[in-house]
């Protein structure tokens, strides 16, 4: 029988599987492009105002590392307005001009092939953080095949009206910030990661600066 401890850390209850050591996930964050936090919540969004405080640390099993750097990327838009697919996993996360890929309007996606199955514990997305805009219908899915037919799982979905056609989501919309959007995945195994969006509160285009996937080789 699997046994579980409850560790009290910084006021939070953290479940730990028996014999499993957890450590803080260390992220290399880009330089902020603006000072302060957004004051006005855009109408028609579910976004919550940022607290202005650092994001709580995420604990992951020891040995979890960045597994997406330099991995192949496929996009729904074969002819992006600017940038190239490989920029999404090149490690450059700064919000300055020339560091993002711009896809056309409507529902678009960027897909990372980890090249072998991984036990995924966290995904971090940077769409565009030169200003605190809100991207719509952000959905993140995992799958075992590149066509997203086998064992498809949704790990984040803030599409509250199913306008993307991927199901109704319960996650909150969020302002784009330099820290990116951190999604906890809890060790689900997959080879492919696909990130959807459908424009933003700024315009109808879709942007990606970087997507990072953290995990361990499946079965280890």
C-alpha positions as a Markdown table, in Angstrom:
| # | Residue | x | y | z |
|---|---|---|---|---|
| 1 | Unk | 0.0 | 0.0 | 0.0 |
| 2 | Unk | 1.3 | 3.4 | -0.9 |
| 3 | Unk | 1.8 | 5.6 | 2.1 |
| 4 | Unk | 1.8 | 9.4 | 2.1 |
| 5 | Unk | 3.2 | 12.1 | 4.5 |
| 6 | Unk | 1.9 | 15.6 | 4.8 |
| 7 | Unk | 4.8 | 18.2 | 5.0 |
| 8 | Unk | 4.0 | 21.6 | 6.4 |
| 9 | Unk | 6.2 | 24.1 | 4.4 |
| 10 | Unk | 5.8 | 27.9 | 4.5 |
| 11 | Unk | 2.2 | 27.5 | 5.6 |
| 12 | Unk | 1.2 | 25.1 | 2.8 |
| 13 | Unk | 0.3 | 21.4 | 3.1 |
| 14 | Unk | 2.4 | 19.4 | 0.6 |
| 15 | Unk | 1.7 | 15.7 | 0.1 |
| 16 | Unk | 4.9 | 13.6 | -0.3 |
| 17 | Unk | 4.9 | 10.0 | -1.4 |
| 18 | Unk | 6.8 | 7.8 | 1.0 |
| 19 | Unk | 10.5 | 8.0 | 0.3 |
| 20 | Unk | 10.1 | 10.7 | -2.4 |
| 21 | Unk | 12.2 | 13.8 | -2.0 |
| 22 | Unk | 10.9 | 17.1 | -3.4 |
| 23 | Unk | 12.7 | 20.3 | -4.2 |
| 24 | Unk | 11.8 | 23.7 | -5.4 |
| 25 | Unk | 11.5 | 24.1 | -9.2 |
| 26 | Unk | 14.1 | 26.6 | -10.3 |
| 27 | Unk | 13.2 | 28.9 | -13.2 |
| 28 | Unk | 15.4 | 31.2 | -15.2 |
| 29 | Unk | 13.1 | 34.2 | -15.6 |
| 30 | Unk | 13.5 | 37.0 | -18.2 |
| 31 | Unk | 13.8 | 40.7 | -17.2 |
| 32 | Unk | 10.4 | 42.4 | -16.6 |
| 33 | Unk | 9.3 | 44.8 | -19.4 |
| 34 | Unk | 7.1 | 47.0 | -17.2 |
| 35 | Unk | 7.0 | 48.1 | -13.5 |
| 36 | Unk | 4.1 | 47.4 | -11.1 |
| 37 | Unk | 1.0 | 45.4 | -11.6 |
| 38 | Unk | -2.0 | 45.9 | -13.9 |
| 39 | Unk | -4.7 | 48.1 | -12.3 |
| 40 | Unk | -7.7 | 47.5 | -14.6 |
| 41 | Unk | -9.2 | 44.1 | -15.3 |
| 42 | Unk | -10.3 | 43.9 | -19.0 |
| 43 | Unk | -14.1 | 43.5 | -19.5 |
| 44 | Unk | -15.3 | 40.1 | -20.5 |
| 45 | Unk | -12.4 | 38.2 | -18.9 |
| 46 | Unk | -12.1 | 36.0 | -15.9 |
| 47 | Unk | -8.7 | 37.4 | -15.0 |
| 48 | Unk | -7.7 | 38.0 | -11.4 |
| 49 | Unk | -5.6 | 41.0 | -10.5 |
| 50 | Unk | -2.0 | 40.1 | -9.8 |
| 51 | Unk | -1.0 | 40.3 | -6.1 |
| 52 | Unk | 2.3 | 42.0 | -6.8 |
| 53 | Unk | 3.9 | 39.3 | -4.7 |
| 54 | Unk | 6.3 | 36.6 | -6.0 |
| 55 | Unk | 4.6 | 33.4 | -7.2 |
| 56 | Unk | 4.6 | 30.6 | -4.6 |
| 57 | Unk | 7.4 | 28.0 | -5.2 |
| 58 | Unk | 6.4 | 24.8 | -6.9 |
| 59 | Unk | 7.8 | 21.6 | -5.3 |
| 60 | Unk | 8.7 | 18.8 | -7.7 |
| 61 | Unk | 10.4 | 15.4 | -7.3 |
| 62 | Unk | 14.2 | 15.6 | -7.2 |
| 63 | Unk | 15.7 | 15.0 | -10.6 |
| 64 | Unk | 13.1 | 17.0 | -12.6 |
| 65 | Unk | 14.8 | 19.1 | -15.2 |
| 66 | Unk | 14.1 | 21.1 | -18.4 |
| 67 | Unk | 13.3 | 18.5 | -21.1 |
| 68 | Unk | 12.0 | 20.8 | -23.9 |
| 69 | Unk | 15.1 | 22.9 | -24.7 |
| 70 | Unk | 16.0 | 22.6 | -28.4 |
| 71 | Unk | 13.2 | 20.1 | -29.0 |
| 72 | Unk | 11.3 | 20.2 | -32.4 |
| 73 | Unk | 8.2 | 22.5 | -32.6 |
| 74 | Unk | 5.3 | 22.2 | -35.0 |
| 75 | Unk | 2.7 | 25.0 | -35.4 |
| 76 | Unk | -0.8 | 25.2 | -36.8 |
| 77 | Unk | 0.2 | 28.3 | -38.8 |
| 78 | Unk | 2.8 | 27.1 | -41.4 |
| 79 | Unk | 3.5 | 30.7 | -42.5 |
| 80 | Unk | 3.8 | 32.8 | -39.3 |
| 81 | Unk | 3.7 | 36.6 | -39.5 |
| 82 | Unk | 7.1 | 36.7 | -37.9 |
| 83 | Unk | 9.6 | 34.3 | -36.2 |
| 84 | Unk | 10.3 | 30.6 | -36.6 |
| 85 | Unk | 9.0 | 27.6 | -34.7 |
| 86 | Unk | 12.4 | 26.7 | -33.2 |
| 87 | Unk | 12.3 | 30.0 | -31.3 |
| 88 | Unk | 9.7 | 28.5 | -28.9 |
| 89 | Unk | 12.3 | 26.2 | -27.4 |
| 90 | Unk | 15.5 | 28.1 | -27.9 |
| 91 | Unk | 15.8 | 29.3 | -24.3 |
| 92 | Unk | 15.4 | 33.0 | -25.1 |
| 93 | Unk | 12.6 | 34.5 | -23.0 |
| 94 | Unk | 13.2 | 38.2 | -23.2 |
| 95 | Unk | 10.2 | 40.3 | -24.2 |
| 96 | Unk | 12.1 | 42.6 | -26.6 |
| 97 | Unk | 11.4 | 42.8 | -30.3 |
| 98 | Unk | 12.3 | 39.9 | -32.4 |
| 99 | Unk | 12.1 | 37.3 | -29.6 |
| 100 | Unk | 8.6 | 36.0 | -30.3 |
| 101 | Unk | 6.7 | 34.0 | -33.0 |
| 102 | Unk | 3.6 | 35.6 | -34.3 |
| 103 | Unk | 0.9 | 33.3 | -35.6 |
| 104 | Unk | -2.3 | 34.5 | -37.5 |
| 105 | Unk | -5.7 | 35.2 | -36.0 |
| 106 | Unk | -8.2 | 32.6 | -34.8 |
| 107 | Unk | -7.4 | 29.4 | -32.8 |
| 108 | Unk | -3.7 | 28.5 | -33.2 |
| 109 | Unk | -1.4 | 26.1 | -31.5 |
| 110 | Unk | 2.3 | 25.3 | -30.9 |
| 111 | Unk | 3.3 | 21.7 | -30.3 |
| 112 | Unk | 6.5 | 20.4 | -28.8 |
| 113 | Unk | 7.9 | 16.9 | -29.5 |
| 114 | Unk | 9.9 | 15.8 | -26.5 |
| 115 | Unk | 11.2 | 13.0 | -28.7 |
| 116 | Unk | 10.6 | 10.4 | -26.0 |
| 117 | Unk | 8.0 | 10.0 | -23.3 |
| 118 | Unk | 8.5 | 12.0 | -20.2 |
| 119 | Unk | 7.0 | 12.2 | -16.7 |
| 120 | Unk | 5.9 | 15.9 | -16.9 |
| 121 | Unk | 5.7 | 17.9 | -13.7 |
| 122 | Unk | 5.4 | 21.5 | -14.9 |
| 123 | Unk | 4.9 | 23.6 | -18.1 |
| 124 | Unk | 5.7 | 27.3 | -18.3 |
| 125 | Unk | 4.4 | 29.5 | -21.1 |
| 126 | Unk | 5.5 | 33.0 | -22.2 |
| 127 | Unk | 3.2 | 34.4 | -24.9 |
| 128 | Unk | 4.2 | 38.1 | -24.9 |
| 129 | Unk | 5.1 | 40.1 | -21.8 |
| 130 | Unk | 6.1 | 43.5 | -23.1 |
| 131 | Unk | 2.7 | 44.6 | -21.7 |
| 132 | Unk | 0.1 | 42.9 | -19.4 |
| 133 | Unk | -2.3 | 41.6 | -22.0 |
| 134 | Unk | -4.6 | 38.6 | -21.6 |
| 135 | Unk | -4.5 | 35.8 | -24.1 |
| 136 | Unk | -7.9 | 34.0 | -24.7 |
| 137 | Unk | -8.8 | 30.3 | -24.8 |
| 138 | Unk | -5.4 | 29.2 | -23.5 |
| 139 | Unk | -5.6 | 25.4 | -23.4 |
| 140 | Unk | -2.6 | 23.0 | -22.8 |
| 141 | Unk | -2.9 | 19.3 | -23.7 |
| 142 | Unk | -0.7 | 16.3 | -23.6 |
| 143 | Unk | -0.8 | 13.3 | -25.9 |
| 144 | Unk | 1.1 | 10.1 | -26.9 |
| 145 | Unk | 1.0 | 10.8 | -30.7 |
| 146 | Unk | 1.6 | 13.9 | -32.9 |
| 147 | Unk | -1.9 | 14.0 | -34.2 |
| 148 | Unk | -3.4 | 14.3 | -30.6 |
| 149 | Unk | -5.6 | 11.2 | -31.0 |
| 150 | Unk | -4.1 | 8.8 | -28.4 |
| 151 | Unk | -4.4 | 9.4 | -24.7 |
| 152 | Unk | -5.1 | 13.2 | -25.0 |
| 153 | Unk | -5.3 | 15.0 | -21.6 |
| 154 | Unk | -6.0 | 18.6 | -20.8 |
| 155 | Unk | -3.8 | 20.0 | -18.0 |
| 156 | Unk | -5.0 | 23.7 | -18.3 |
| 157 | Unk | -8.1 | 25.3 | -19.9 |
| 158 | Unk | -9.3 | 28.8 | -19.3 |
| 159 | Unk | -11.9 | 28.8 | -22.2 |
| 160 | Unk | -15.1 | 29.3 | -20.2 |
| 161 | Unk | -17.5 | 29.2 | -23.1 |
| 162 | Unk | -15.9 | 26.5 | -25.2 |
| 163 | Unk | -15.3 | 28.9 | -28.1 |
| 164 | Unk | -12.1 | 26.9 | -29.0 |
| 165 | Unk | -14.2 | 23.7 | -29.2 |
| 166 | Unk | -11.9 | 21.8 | -26.7 |
| 167 | Unk | -14.3 | 21.7 | -23.8 |
| 168 | Unk | -15.3 | 24.2 | -21.1 |
| 169 | Unk | -12.4 | 25.1 | -18.9 |
| 170 | Unk | -12.4 | 26.1 | -15.2 |
| 171 | Unk | -9.0 | 27.8 | -15.0 |
| 172 | Unk | -8.7 | 31.5 | -14.7 |
| 173 | Unk | -7.4 | 33.8 | -17.4 |
| 174 | Unk | -4.3 | 35.7 | -16.5 |
| 175 | Unk | -2.2 | 38.7 | -17.3 |
| 176 | Unk | 1.0 | 38.1 | -19.2 |
| 177 | Unk | 4.0 | 38.8 | -17.0 |
| 178 | Unk | 7.7 | 38.1 | -17.2 |
| 179 | Unk | 7.4 | 35.2 | -14.8 |
| 180 | Unk | 5.3 | 33.3 | -17.4 |
| 181 | Unk | 2.3 | 31.1 | -16.7 |
| 182 | Unk | 3.3 | 28.1 | -14.5 |
| 183 | Unk | 1.1 | 25.0 | -14.9 |
| 184 | Unk | 1.5 | 22.1 | -12.5 |
| 185 | Unk | 1.2 | 18.8 | -14.2 |
| 186 | Unk | 1.9 | 16.3 | -11.4 |
| 187 | Unk | 3.9 | 13.7 | -13.3 |
| 188 | Unk | 1.6 | 12.8 | -16.2 |
| 189 | Unk | 3.4 | 10.9 | -18.9 |
| 190 | Unk | 3.4 | 12.1 | -22.5 |
| 191 | Unk | 5.7 | 12.8 | -25.5 |
| 192 | Unk | 3.8 | 15.7 | -27.0 |
| 193 | Unk | 2.7 | 19.0 | -25.5 |
| 194 | Unk | 0.3 | 21.3 | -27.4 |
| 195 | Unk | -0.5 | 24.9 | -26.4 |
| 196 | Unk | -3.6 | 26.6 | -27.9 |
| 197 | Unk | -4.6 | 30.3 | -27.8 |
| 198 | Unk | -7.1 | 32.5 | -29.7 |
| 199 | Unk | -5.9 | 36.0 | -29.8 |
| 200 | Unk | -5.7 | 38.4 | -26.8 |
| 201 | Unk | -7.2 | 41.5 | -25.4 |
| 202 | Unk | -4.6 | 43.5 | -27.5 |
| 203 | Unk | -5.4 | 42.0 | -30.9 |
| 204 | Unk | -6.4 | 38.8 | -32.8 |
| 205 | Unk | -2.9 | 37.5 | -33.3 |
| 206 | Unk | -1.3 | 34.7 | -31.3 |
| 207 | Unk | 2.3 | 35.0 | -29.9 |
| 208 | Unk | 4.8 | 32.6 | -28.4 |
| 209 | Unk | 8.1 | 33.6 | -26.9 |
| 210 | Unk | 8.9 | 30.4 | -25.1 |
| 211 | Unk | 7.4 | 27.2 | -23.7 |
| 212 | Unk | 9.3 | 25.2 | -21.2 |
| 213 | Unk | 8.5 | 21.6 | -20.1 |
| 214 | Unk | 10.0 | 20.2 | -16.9 |
| 215 | Unk | 10.1 | 16.5 | -16.2 |
| 216 | Unk | 12.0 | 13.2 | -16.1 |
| 217 | Unk | 12.3 | 10.3 | -18.5 |
| 218 | Unk | 9.2 | 8.2 | -18.2 |
| 219 | Unk | 9.7 | 5.1 | -16.0 |
| 220 | Unk | 12.6 | 6.7 | -14.0 |
